Amino acid sequence: MDIDTTQNSTLNDYSYGKEYRLLKRGSFQYLARKAMKVHHERMTLQSLHCTGSLAKSGFTVSKKVGKAPVRQLIKRRLRHFFRHHKEETDGYHWVVIVKPGLDQIPYHDLAEILQRLIVESKKRHTRRKQTRRRT
């Protein structure tokens, strides 16, 4: 049975397949070394400007955050955010490192925190580019 993807464009707009995600341990380690970090009391956002390749995101939720259902809930919320904010997150690779307590806040607040961290990260990348051009 074939599914006609041309008719259901809204499904394609909000898909978040493996091509958008960081999956390998080496990718996470590379970003940990090279990426710019922006901190919040409940999470850390690592970002690295990518040119020519598809922007990807990855999530690290340790066992300190909670048991498996809690960790999966957080990852589902993060995927939902990045799925619906592809335009804003395009051009960068992102890793979100979750700290304990993030499961206690509602999705709306989580999205607001991530928005602020993304804006701050992009500002820092812009400043870094301008500094490199001067020298």
C-alpha positions as CSV (number, residue, x, y, z in Angstrom):
1,M,0.0,0.0,0.0
2,D,1.5,3.3,-1.1
3,I,0.9,6.6,0.7
4,D,0.5,9.7,-1.4
5,T,2.6,12.3,0.3
6,T,1.7,15.1,-2.0
7,Q,-1.9,15.3,-0.7
8,N,-0.9,15.5,3.0
9,S,1.6,18.3,3.0
10,T,0.9,19.2,6.6
11,L,2.2,15.9,7.7
12,N,5.4,16.4,5.8
13,D,5.8,19.9,7.2
14,Y,5.8,18.6,10.8
15,S,7.8,15.4,10.2
16,Y,11.0,15.0,12.2
17,G,12.8,12.0,10.8
18,K,16.2,10.7,11.5
19,E,17.7,13.0,8.9
20,Y,17.0,15.9,11.4
21,R,18.5,14.2,14.4
22,L,22.0,13.5,15.8
23,L,22.1,9.8,16.4
24,K,25.8,8.8,16.8
25,R,27.9,9.2,19.9
26,G,30.7,10.7,17.8
27,S,28.4,13.5,16.7
28,F,27.6,14.4,20.2
29,Q,31.2,14.4,21.2
30,Y,32.2,16.5,18.3
31,L,29.6,19.1,19.2
32,A,30.7,19.0,22.9
33,R,34.2,20.0,21.8
34,K,33.4,22.5,19.1
35,A,30.0,24.0,19.9
36,M,29.1,27.2,21.6
37,K,27.3,26.7,24.9
38,V,24.5,28.7,26.4
39,H,23.4,27.8,29.9
40,H,20.1,27.9,31.8
41,E,19.4,26.4,35.3
42,R,17.4,23.6,33.7
43,M,19.3,22.9,30.5
44,T,22.4,23.6,28.4
45,L,22.1,24.4,24.7
46,Q,25.1,23.6,22.5
47,S,25.1,25.0,19.0
48,L,27.4,24.8,16.0
49,H,26.9,26.7,12.7
50,C,26.6,24.3,9.8
51,T,27.1,25.3,6.2
52,G,25.6,23.3,3.4
53,S,24.3,20.4,5.5
54,L,21.0,19.7,7.0
55,A,20.5,21.2,10.5
56,K,20.3,18.5,13.1
57,S,19.5,18.3,16.8
58,G,20.1,15.9,19.6
59,F,19.0,15.5,23.2
60,T,20.9,14.2,26.3
61,V,18.7,13.3,29.2
62,S,20.6,11.5,32.0
63,K,19.1,9.1,34.6
64,K,19.5,11.9,37.1
65,V,16.5,13.6,35.5
66,G,14.2,10.7,36.3
67,K,13.0,7.3,35.3
68,A,12.5,6.2,31.7
69,P,8.9,7.6,31.2
70,V,10.0,11.0,32.5
71,R,13.1,11.1,30.2
72,Q,11.0,10.0,27.2
73,L,8.4,12.7,28.0
74,I,11.1,15.4,28.0
75,K,12.6,14.1,24.7
76,R,9.1,14.1,23.1
77,R,8.6,17.7,24.2
78,L,12.0,18.7,22.8
79,R,11.4,16.9,19.5
80,H,8.0,18.7,19.3
81,F,9.7,22.1,19.8
82,F,12.3,21.5,17.1
83,R,9.7,20.0,14.7
84,H,7.6,23.2,14.9
85,H,10.6,25.6,14.9
86,K,12.6,24.3,11.9
87,E,12.9,27.7,10.3
88,E,14.3,29.3,13.5
89,T,16.8,26.5,14.1
90,D,17.9,26.1,10.5
91,G,21.6,26.6,9.8
92,Y,22.9,25.1,13.1
93,H,23.4,21.8,14.8
94,W,21.9,21.7,18.3
95,V,22.3,19.6,21.4
96,V,20.1,20.1,24.4
97,I,21.5,18.7,27.7
98,V,18.7,18.5,30.2
99,K,19.3,19.1,33.9
100,P,17.1,17.7,36.7
101,G,13.8,19.5,37.2
102,L,12.9,20.2,33.6
103,D,10.0,17.7,33.8
104,Q,8.3,19.9,36.4
105,I,7.7,22.8,34.1
106,P,4.9,22.9,31.4
107,Y,5.7,22.8,27.7
108,H,4.9,26.5,27.2
109,D,7.6,27.5,29.6
110,L,10.0,24.9,28.1
111,A,9.4,26.4,24.7
112,E,10.0,29.9,26.0
113,I,13.3,29.0,27.6
114,L,14.5,27.3,24.4
115,Q,13.5,30.3,22.3
116,R,15.6,32.6,24.6
117,L,18.6,30.2,24.5
118,I,18.4,29.9,20.7
119,V,18.3,33.7,20.3
120,E,21.2,34.1,22.7
121,S,23.2,31.4,20.9
122,K,22.6,33.1,17.5
123,K,23.7,36.4,18.9
124,R,26.9,34.9,20.2
125,H,27.6,33.2,16.9
126,T,27.2,36.6,15.1
127,R,29.5,38.3,17.6
128,R,32.1,35.5,17.1
129,K,32.0,36.0,13.3
130,Q,32.4,39.8,13.6
131,T,35.4,39.4,16.0
132,R,37.1,37.0,13.7
133,R,36.7,39.4,10.7
134,R,38.4,42.2,12.6
135,T,41.5,40.2,13.4
